[in-house]
Amino acid sequence: MSWDPKQYLKFSDLRLRPALDLMARIPLERPRRIFDLGCGAGNVTCQLALRWPEARITGVDSSPEMLAEAKARLPEADWIRDDLSKWQPSEPADLIFSNALFHWIKGHGDIFPRLLGGLAPGGVLAVQMPRNQREPSHTLVREVAEAGPWRERLAQLGDLFEVLEPGAYHDLLRPGSAHLDIWESVYQQALTGEAPV
């Protein structure tokens, strides 16, 4: 899949809010080593750098286009192109942060124990994923994709995202966690104009 940074950043304020809410819950005062997984164009990485300016931050993404945008935005960070389904930290991390990445990766639940194992003592794994597959916007897209003459070309659309129930994440993460918080937030978006999406 190819990513266009300009298109992605078109709704950056709406995309940034869940990341900022997640960051606000991270109880670290001075993490030294931070990894931002699925860093995209670096807009969240910039926020991590503002909150923890002394930390060494590495953004990791699979898209060269997004990484080029991120590097232009925050040249002092390190940027790595990698397959995030197989990635592991090069050194113990105080914070592994991820905003809106893992729902794109099939079987991502198997990755979390490996990430927990890459944390330094007292480290934090902070992950945010949209769980909106049952929302009207997504069910309508699936219905249209499955009903029209284009259904063969769009057959895999229904399997595009994978997000488990919160209890399943609890069961996956609890054995490797000293402390575990799982919560859901609902963001109501007011869409305006003729073509708001």
N, C-alpha and C positions, 0 to 999 in steps of 0.2 A: 504494500500500500504506500502511495506517495502522499506526502503532507505538504501543504502550501502554508508557510508561516503567516503570510498576509491574511489569508482566509481564516486561519485558526484564530488569529488575534483580533478578528473583527468583533468578537463578543468577549474580549478579554476580561472586562469587568465582571461579567456574569460567571465566567469560568474561574476567576480568581477567588471569589467569595468562599467557596468550600475549602480551598487551600488555606486561606487566612484563618478560617474558623478552626481548622485542624491545627495549624501552627499555634494558635492561642492556647491550645490544650497541652502543648508539649512542655513538660516540667523541667527542661534543661536550662541552666543558667549560662554556662560557657562550654558548649560542645567544641571540641577541637577538630573533629573530622566528620563531615557531613557528605552524604551522597543523595542526590536528587534523581530518582529513577523516573524515566519518561519525562525528562526535563523539557522537551519540546523547544519552544522558542526562548526559553529562559526567563519568562516573566515571573514564575514562582521562585526560581533560583535567585533572582534579584531580591525578592522579599526575604528569603532565607539569609542572604548576605546582609541585608539591612538589619535584621533582628540579631544576627550573630556575626558581627563584622570581623572578629578575630579568628573565626573558623576557616579551615581549608575546605573548600567546597568543590565537589566534582559533580557535574551534570552528566547523566548517561541517557542516551537515546539511540534509536535505530535509524533515524532519519538524518541524512547529511544536510538537507535543506534546513531543517529545524536547528541543528547544531550550529550551522553557519550563522543563523540569526542570533542564536543564544550567545555565541562567542563575540559577535559585534556588540551585543548588549552589555555583556559582563566579561571583558577580556581577562580579568584577574582570576577568574575561576578556571578549573580544569574541565575539559570536555572530552568525553569518550563516546565513540560509536560502538555499540555492542548489541547483541541479541539479549534482550532483557529476560527472556525465559530461561537463559542459562547463566546469567551474570551472577557474580558474587564479589564482595568487596575485596580489594587488593590488600587491605589492612583493616583491623578492627574499627568499626564505625561507632561514633557516639550517637549519630542519628542517620537512619535510612528513611528518607521521606519520599512519598510517591502520591501524586495527585492525578487522578483520572487516567491511570495506566492499566491496572491489572484486569479490568473487565474486558480488555482486548486480547488477553492471553488465555487460551484454553488450558484448563488444568492448573490455573495459577495457585490454587490452594496448596499444591505440592511444593511451590517455591517458598512459601512463607517460613516453614521450619529452617530452610537453608539460610534465609535472610536473618532470622533470629540468631542463628549460630554465628553470623558475621558481626554481631554487635559486641562492642567493648563492654566490660562490666558496667552496669547502670545505663547502658545504651537504650535507645528508643527506636522502635519500628513504628512509623506513622504512615498510615495508608488511607486514602480516600478513593472511593469508587462510586459512580452513579449507579443506583439500583432502580432504574426507571423503565425497565422493559415492559412493565404492565401498565404504564401510563398511556392515555389515549393517543398521544403523538406517536408512540412507538408501536402500539397495536394496530393503528391505522396504516402505518407504513408496511408492516408485515402483511396485513390483509390485502392491500393493494398489490404488493409484490407477489403474493400467492395466487391472486385471482386473474390477473391480466395475461395477455399473450406473451409477456416478457417473463413469465414465472420461471422458465428454465434458466434464463440468464441471471435471475435474482434468487434462485433457490436457496443459496447459502446465507441470504440476508437474515433469516430467522435465527441463525446460529452465530451471528456476528458478536454478540456480547454474552459474557457468562459472569453472573454474579450470584453467589450463594445466599442462603438465608443467614441472618446474623448469628443464629445459634451454631451453624456449621463452622463459621469462622472462630467462634469461641472454642469449639471442640478442637480445631486445628492448632490454635495459638496458645491455649491454656497450658499445655505441658511444658512449653519452653519459655513461659513468661513469669516474671516475678510479680508483675502487676498488669492487668488487662482491662482496657476500656473499649467497649464497642457501643456505638450509638448510631441512630439514624436521624437525619435532618431532612425536612421538606422545604424546598425553595420554590416559592410561587413566582413565576416570571410574567410580568406584564409585557405583552408583545404589542408594539405599536407600528403604524405605517402600513403601506400597501404590501410590502414583502419583508416582514420582520425576521424571517429565518432564511 
